[in-house]
Amino acid sequence: MEIKNCRSCGRLYNYMGGPNMCTRCLEKLEEKFQEVKAYLRENPNAPIEEVAETMEVSVKQIKQWIREERLSLANPELGDITCEHCGKPICSGRFCDKCKVTMQNKFYGAISKPEASEAKKREREGNKMRFLQ
């Protein structure tokens, strides 16, 4: 266990992982998130800057919630959230759908699968009947 200072309030707390914030500040941040979420339900096409100003939350925090896929933009052009790979505007997350599929295919291709023919060949050789002369 590690003792750290909260990046928000400066209090000492036992760091167990995750963001560098004490439990009180995390609870306040979660309450703020719920307020922003409710505001966006009522105003789905509000730009990020308007939401930040109205709800007294930083634009950076709202963008972080969008990157974490906790919030989603109604229209990708409402914010300057772009795919980290190709730069295309996106509604939430870190990557566009096309880049997600491409990366997924590359990951599956990187996993080496044992060749079935070699395994069967070894199995057949071990089970052969042998004759003595």
Protein Blocks (a to p, Z undefined) as FASTA:
>chain_A
ZZdddfklopacddebdjdddfklmmmmmmmmmmmmmmmmmmmmbcfklmmmmnopafkl
mmmmmmnomaccfblklpccdcfklopacfbdjbdfklmmmmmmmmmmmpccddfklmmm
mmmmmmpccddZZ
